[in-house]
């Protein structure tokens, strides 16, 4: 089987230079197998199916050969190390998270600058001396074991936390006694897509059965269950609270109200829409009451007010509303509307200081308003500008809350908020080696193919000349009801400092305008997402921001699919494509790990109408031989068990086979890393240095460092 691959040594991967002085690459030869599948009478070949086996020696050899080629190319770029040096300098500034209270202690995260993982500190009151409570950098030498979640018991005694290894979605749960700082012997394994919901001397959580040997990172996740763990007992004695053996492809998560009266179980089949069950724990032998029996809408219980549940939902309100539900009278006609739907999207709410602080989104930017428990409007929160709000963290009995606010050119600033006075004061502000005042962000609206108006943020240096030749990065996502709002990224500053433009298109499929905006980019309407993104690039070119020779497109996960589809549909429009951890095989995505849950957004190849639609845009299946595609750097990681790396492997193999011309088409495969969450700072800087070196190299620009 070793003859399946022609493996190249590092010294021989870069061959011959074209007349354009661009390296002409010789790609590793990827073996093809005779694999054909028939869907509704249509035969579809899948010659790189063998790359789906993440345990095989042949796949490992292929990964090695591809990485040798990629890193040899990247190492040949003379300014790559200068970009890394600049990123290291800018990255090295203290970063803080919003404080949150538990009993007499306030907790907060801090990263000194270059630490691989942020450290959790605690102190008595807001004026006490801070000490390290938990340092995730001690979990592993290379920073690849990360803190992935935490929850403090309602009696403020126990600190539950989950860890992830090498970026995997698999989690382990551990517990610390807050007062003594001692770690309890409790250890919960094979946890996935779960919180830690405390009740009394234990907590509810969700997990799967232990996977079969060799299937942990690619096997289909089935039969999710909710358990209760009592502290001081082994996991084998945990009480099974909820399961449904009739439906293996459903997920369940548990939540408990702050007073521990109500247990809520959410049941879902896809990433949107859920059924909901409630159990009154104050009543002995009480059973679950089904509040919602379908998966058509979204529900989130914020807490209870007396014997009723305060619920955020898009039922009857595509842009969401707040309602009170009495579990004894669960039918919708008995619900009481507290805060009705508005034109803006209601994105979240917090109960602090006897008030409801509601976060809204207007044209993808944050707003906040204060209401009382009856839904009477009190006032608007005066936010510091156009950007994104995160928070509010506070307790129902506290008058003080904290929130963070950020924009494209300003890192997160932490604000202390007096609820009664409606006053915000800066609590902690970051200082970074970057002149934010020299840049500006504007929001424009452009017209997509079908006439829909799409918003887009554009950031660049003040006074930048629109000569049609500015290096530009266009970013998008367009799926799963996820809203792309202003955010700060150190790595993007490399582009801005070099006279570049960063553009974020708020395309359909996201949640920027509620459920209808989301649905307009799903299933048989997915092409709207690609059309919106292509129209964004055309707008930037038509308005003389940039040109096809100076525009790069980037997206990750569902955004990786976006980049893959658009670079194939319009290879003439982009110079560089950067698909990260993308969903590239639209016929088989549902066969791995949690991929089956994406059918609600994508549809399924097991449905005849949806199969034909998926085949029409699936990046793996729509690549055409003999086409000059943009310079492409695919990025993925060996422990990505969200979007398994086989998607990127197969796409890279097929792209290298089909592509013609001097543009490099490469894949960078990270090790001991996953879908992105918890990635250590060192790995992030390495990856971003490589990406920007690749972009500038193919733009024909030498950065000014």
Secondary structure, DSSP 8 states (H G I E B T S, - for coil): -GGG-B---GGGSEEEE-TTS-EEE---B------EEEETTEEEE-TTGGGG-TT-HHHHHHHHHHHHHHHHHHHT-TTHHHHHHHHHHHH-S-EE---EEETTEEEEEEE-SS-SS-EEEEEETTTS--EEEEEGGGS-TTS-EEEEEEEE-TTS-EEEEEEEETT-S-EEEEEEETTT--EEEEEEEEE-S---EEETTEEEEEE-----TT-TTTS-----EEEEEETTS-GGG-EEEE--TT-SS-EEEEEE-TTS-EEEEEEESSSS--EEEEEETTSTT---EEEE-SSSS-EEEEEEETTEEEEEE-TT-TT-EEEEEETTB-SGGG-EEEE---SSEEEEEEEETTEEEEEEEETTEEEEEEE-TT--EEEE---SSSSEEEEEE--TT-SEEEEEEE-SSS--EEEEEETTTTEEEEEE----SS-GGGEEEEEEEEE-TTS-EEEEEEEEETT----S---EEEE----TT--------TTTHHHHHTT-EEEEE--TTSSTT-HHHHHTTSGGGTHHHHHHHHHHHHHHHHTTS--GGGEEEEEETHHHHHHHHHHHHTTTS-SEEEEES----TTTGGGSTTGGGGHHHH--TTSHHHHHHHHHH-HHHH--TTB---EEEEEEETT-TTTTTHHHHHHHHHHHHHB-SSS-EEEEEESS--SSTT--HHHHHHHHHHHHHHHHHHHT-----
